[in-house]
Amino acid sequence: MKFTRFEANDNIFQGVIEGDEIRVFSGELFGDWSYTGDTYKRDEVNLLAPLQPNHIIGIGANFVARKEDLPESLPEIPVFFYKPSSSVIGPEAEIVIPEGINQVKFESELAVIIGKTAKDIKEDEVLDYVFGYTVGNDVTAPQFFHEDGHWTVGKSFDTFTPLGPVIETELDPFSVKVEAKLNDVEKQNSATDLMIIPIRKMISYLSKVMTLQPGDVILTGSPVGAELVNEGDVIQCEIKEIGTLRNSFVAARQSVKS
């Protein structure tokens, strides 16, 4: 199923996309819900981020260019980081380059949506706790990374976590490619088997550190090819089985001094 959130007639709805139609439902995405009987055409609505995340957790430097480059041993402590829910935007929304810099970096990613409370789960149990998958763009301003290696500020600006266009629940995450086109030129295209820390190991590890909750979003890393972009550029992050997440970059509007 393809779950979405969308705006129509100045109201926000949840729905399931079936062909060119969206069937509206009411209730809890991760609990009980039912169709209302209302429908909309896809071209009549404005798609939003398909959920309002609980926590957003990313992993750094998790792809290699070739299978031969995969390390023989994995790091004892993977590099994880948080992104605030206030950084989330949806398809077609503008990514704002912060005041004081001219460029930011796109990072196309497969995003895993947790559907059930998960604590101390084994690797072979991980998919039982996954609700579905969406496309994420882990926008980054490396100019704001702390000299001691802390990434929080550079990852946390408003608009820095585009998600969408849908949550796909029927997906094999181990047989998809994570792609990106910048101004229609391909920049990223890698299969998920090029991840250094695989999805099952990643989520199992996290569940041993913290209790994962319904609505948590795990950004699983970005393929080789991410680069700095400028105002006016357009990024399309894509996983064909899910869809295309398209956003444009704009400069921050400077405040007017009185």
N, C-alpha and C positions, 0 to 999 in steps of 0.2 A: 504494500500500500504506500501511496505517496501522500504524506501529511503536510499541510501547509497552514500558514497564518496569512491573512490578507485583509486589506482595507477596501471597503465598498460603501458608498453613501455615508461617508464620515463615521463609519463604525468598523470595528475590528472583529473578525470572525476566525474560527478554526474550520478546516475543511479537509476533505480527501479528494484528490484530483483523479478523475476518471476520464481519460481522453481530453476533450476540450471543455469539460464541465467540472465544476467544483461542488461537491455535496457538503453542505454545512452540517457541522455537528456541535452539540453542546455537551459539557461535562469535562472531566479531567483526561488530558492526553495520556497520562500514564496510569489511569484508573478506569472508572466507568464513564462511558460516553454513549451517546446515541444520535442518530441523524435527526435533524429537525424537519426535513422535508423540503427545505429551501435549497435552491441551486443558483449558481452564477456561472457565466461564461468566463473562461480564463482571461480573455482580452477585455473584460469589463472591470477588472479589479487590479489593485496594486499589491503585488506579493511583498510580504514582510519577511524578516527572519522567521524560520518555521517554528521556533520556540523562543521563550524567554528563559535563558539558561539559569541554572542554579549556580554552579561553579564552572569556570573554564580553565582547564589545565592543559598546558602545552609541553611538548618535549623538544629539546634543541638538537640540531645537527644529527638527524636520525636517518638520513639517506646516503647511500653511496652511488657512484655513477655506474658501476658494473658489479656483477655478483662476485667477481674475483677480488674485489676490494672489501668485501665483508670481513670484519675482524674475526679471528679465531676464538677470542674470548670477549665477553661483553663487560662493560663497565659495572663495577660493584654498585655504584650509586648513579643512576641516570640523571641527566640534567633536565629537571622539570621546572616549570614556572607557571605562575597564575596570570590570568588576564581578567579584568573586572567585567561584570555583566553590562556596565555602562558603555563598554566599547563596541557592543553588538549593533550592527545594522543589517539590512536585508539587501536583496537584489536591486540593482539600479540606483541605490543610494550613493551619495558622494562620500569619498574618503578624504578627510581634511588633513592636509599637510600642516603640521603645527607651525605656529609663528616662530620665526627665527631660523628656520631651515628651508631648503628648497627641494629636498628629495626625501622619499621614504622607500622602503623595500616591500615588495609583495612576496607572499609565500603561500602558494596553493597547497591545500592539505585535505586529506580525508578526515572528517570529524565523526567521532563515535558518540552516540547519544546513550547514556546509561538510563535504563528503564526500571531497575529494581535496586533496592538498598543492597550494597555489596561490601562485605568485610571479610578479609582473609580468604579470598576465593582462590581456588586452584586454577592453573592455566587452562585445563580442559573444561572448566566450568564457565569461563569468561563470557562466551557468547550467550549463555542463558540469562545474563544480566544486561545484555545490550538490547535497546529498543529499536534502534535503527541508525542510519548514517546520513550525513549531509556533507556538503562541500564547505570548507572554511578557507579564509584568507587571513593568515597570521601577519597582518601588516606590522611593520617594525620601523622604528626610528633609531638606528644604531648610534646616532650622534648623542643620544641620551643614555646610552649604557654607562654604568658606573665603571670607573677605572679598575675597581676590584672585581669586576665580572658580573655585577648585579644587573639584571635585564628589566626589572619591573617597570621603571619609568618609560623606557623605550618601547614597551609592548602595550602600554595601558591607555594611551590617548583615546578620547572619544572617536568613534568610527573605525577603530583599528581591528575590529573582528567581524567582518562581513560573514554571514552564514546564509546558506540556501542553495537552490531555490525551494527544496522540499526535504523532508525526512523520508528516506526510502527504507522500508522495513524488510524488503525482500532483496537482499544483496549478499553476495559472497565477497567479503572485503579482501580476500586473498587473491582475487583474480581480476582486479580492476587496475586501471592506470590513472595516475594523478597528473593532470595536464594544466598548462597555463599558456595563454596567448596575450602578449602585450601589443596593443595597437594592431591586432590581427597577425602578429608574427609569433610563431611558437617559441616558447622559452623553456617550458618544462614538459616532460612526458616520461614518466617512470612508473613501472609496475610496483605494487606494494611489497613484492618479494625483495626489493632493494632496501627495505627498512633494516637498520642495524638492530634495533630492539623491536621484535615483532609485536603485533597488537595484543596477542594473548599474554605474553610475558609483561608487556607494558602495563596492562590494566590489572593483572594479578599483583604485580609489584605495588602499584598505587593503592590497591585495596588493603594491603598489609600496612601501609603508612597511615591511611585515612579511610574513613567510611565514605564510600561513593554513594551518591543519592540520585534518585530519579531526577532527570533534567541536567545532570552534570554533562559537560561536553569535554571530550578528550581530543585535542588536536594532535594527530599522530606523526607530525613531521612533514617537512617540505622537500621535494626532490631537488637535485642539483639543477641550477639554472635561474634561481631567483636573483633579482637584481634591483638596483635603485631606479626609481621612476620620478617623473616630474608632474607638475601641474598640467592638466589637459590630457594626460595619458589615460588610456582605458585598459583595464585588466579583465580578462575572462578566465576564471578558474573553472575547471571542468573535470567531472568524472562522468563519463558518458551514461552510465547506468543510473545516475542521479539527476544530472542536468548541468547547466551552466550558470555560474554565479558571476554576473557582470557588474562592475563598478567603475566609476571614473574618479580621478584625483583632482582636487581643487586646493587652492591656497587658503589659508586661514584668513578670515576677514579681520583686518586690524581695527581695533576700537578707535573711535574718533575722540580726540581730547577736546574738552570744552575750554 
